[in-house]
């Protein structure tokens, strides 16, 4: 997964209107980068502290299976299936398993 980040920079000169410059930065994103970016997005959307804490706990569980420095583009179906099996082994409640899987999918869909 390649992530395209957009950054808007406003340049102000005295007596002139602001001009917007758009910088496009494309880089490979690691699992840790994606988790941090998602938490930043949650804070920017002013989500409740308990919700953000839930995502932090989910990220800690991700790190038990996926290396934090693993590039997201290297996560494939077999790795995902292995993660599902690990969750099923560790958790007895299928609702909890699905919650963690939903959190992982949410992380992968972050803009």
Legacy VTK file of the C-alpha trace (Angstrom):
# vtk DataFile Version 3.0
C-alpha trace
ASCII
DATASET POLYDATA
POINTS 111 float
0.000 0.000 0.000
1.461 3.305 -0.991
0.301 6.317 0.877
-0.081 9.655 -0.821
0.067 12.449 1.707
-1.127 15.916 0.852
0.188 18.921 2.660
-1.065 22.427 2.075
1.323 25.258 2.812
0.077 28.820 2.982
2.534 31.527 2.036
1.713 35.022 3.239
3.494 38.126 2.041
2.689 41.449 3.560
-0.135 43.127 1.652
-0.911 40.067 -0.505
-3.495 37.340 -0.333
-2.485 33.886 0.829
-1.326 31.543 -1.888
-1.794 27.828 -1.447
0.946 25.447 -2.497
0.187 21.731 -2.601
2.983 19.304 -1.829
2.495 15.642 -2.784
4.654 13.234 -0.836
4.529 9.549 -1.748
6.242 7.078 0.535
6.021 3.509 1.655
4.278 3.327 5.007
5.082 0.912 7.826
2.547 -0.602 10.184
3.721 1.747 12.933
3.465 4.783 10.619
-0.068 3.779 9.640
-1.109 3.307 13.266
0.300 6.680 14.287
-1.296 8.411 11.305
-4.649 6.824 12.116
-4.463 7.934 15.773
-3.608 11.460 14.623
-6.637 11.400 12.320
-8.818 10.235 15.239
-7.613 13.132 17.394
-8.200 15.604 14.555
-11.764 14.300 14.226
-12.129 14.868 17.984
-13.057 11.269 18.789
-13.597 10.354 22.429
-10.547 9.445 24.493
-11.970 5.978 25.129
-12.275 5.372 21.381
-8.685 6.454 20.769
-7.536 4.249 23.660
-9.394 1.298 22.091
-7.493 1.842 18.824
-4.183 2.060 20.752
-4.941 -1.310 22.366
-5.795 -2.773 18.963
-2.481 -1.536 17.600
-0.628 -3.272 20.433
-2.344 -6.512 19.439
-1.372 -5.916 15.789
2.258 -5.617 16.886
2.123 -9.085 18.452
1.639 -10.534 14.990
2.871 -7.902 12.520
6.276 -6.273 12.954
5.828 -2.506 13.512
8.415 -1.803 10.778
6.678 -4.049 8.237
5.724 -2.046 5.124
1.947 -2.100 4.694
2.295 -3.060 1.035
3.807 -6.386 2.148
0.688 -7.442 4.056
-1.032 -10.023 1.899
-3.981 -12.388 2.230
-1.940 -15.176 3.823
-0.638 -12.811 6.542
-4.181 -11.588 7.166
-5.438 -15.180 7.432
-2.633 -15.998 9.881
-3.669 -13.015 11.999
-7.275 -14.247 11.969
-6.147 -17.683 13.187
-4.034 -16.138 15.949
-6.990 -14.061 17.146
-9.251 -17.119 17.121
-6.688 -19.034 19.205
-6.227 -16.215 21.731
-9.804 -14.961 22.045
-12.854 -17.047 22.849
-15.394 -14.443 21.808
-16.060 -14.145 18.067
-17.298 -10.572 18.564
-13.859 -9.601 19.920
-12.145 -11.308 16.974
-14.315 -9.386 14.521
-13.702 -6.121 16.383
-9.924 -6.502 16.011
-10.315 -7.439 12.347
-12.502 -4.393 11.749
-9.846 -2.216 13.422
-7.207 -3.667 11.097
-9.350 -2.993 8.032
-9.982 0.558 9.268
-6.244 1.113 9.559
-5.711 -0.096 6.005
-8.352 2.237 4.604
-6.952 5.384 6.222
-6.463 8.128 3.614
LINES 1 112
111 0 1 2 3 4 5 6 7 8 9 10 11 12 13 14 15 16 17 18 19 20 21 22 23 24 25 26 27 28 29 30 31 32 33 34 35 36 37 38 39 40 41 42 43 44 45 46 47 48 49 50 51 52 53 54 55 56 57 58 59 60 61 62 63 64 65 66 67 68 69 70 71 72 73 74 75 76 77 78 79 80 81 82 83 84 85 86 87 88 89 90 91 92 93 94 95 96 97 98 99 100 101 102 103 104 105 106 107 108 109 110
